[in-house]
Amino acid sequence: MDDIKYAIFTDKSLRLLGKNQYTLNVESGSTRTEIKHWVELFGVKVIAMNSHRLPGKARRMGPIMGQTMHYRRMIITLQPGYSIPPLRKKLHISS
């Protein structure tokens, strides 16, 4: 579970929950098959995975400009009838 950082709870991600799609931030070096394996440990069936890389934010430390680490966001679509219980329980959403 080291590859999955945390779940995203924005307006768009909450709308996607209605379509049985979950939004997660993952390590940038993780592969799609690794993430699929970790998600399927919850006892769900994954039918699609979409990902995009988000750039790091610019940060200044004195005169030096730098960037924070970039990360990858995955939108995981599950088969109808499946859900990830810890995320549904946290949001108090029933299927």
Buried (B, 14 or more C-beta within 10 A) or exposed (E): EEBBBEBBEEEEBEEBBEEBBBBBBBBBEBEBEBBEEBBBEBEBEBEEBEBEEEEEEEEEEEEEEEEEEEBBBBBBBBEEEBBBEEBBEEEEEEE
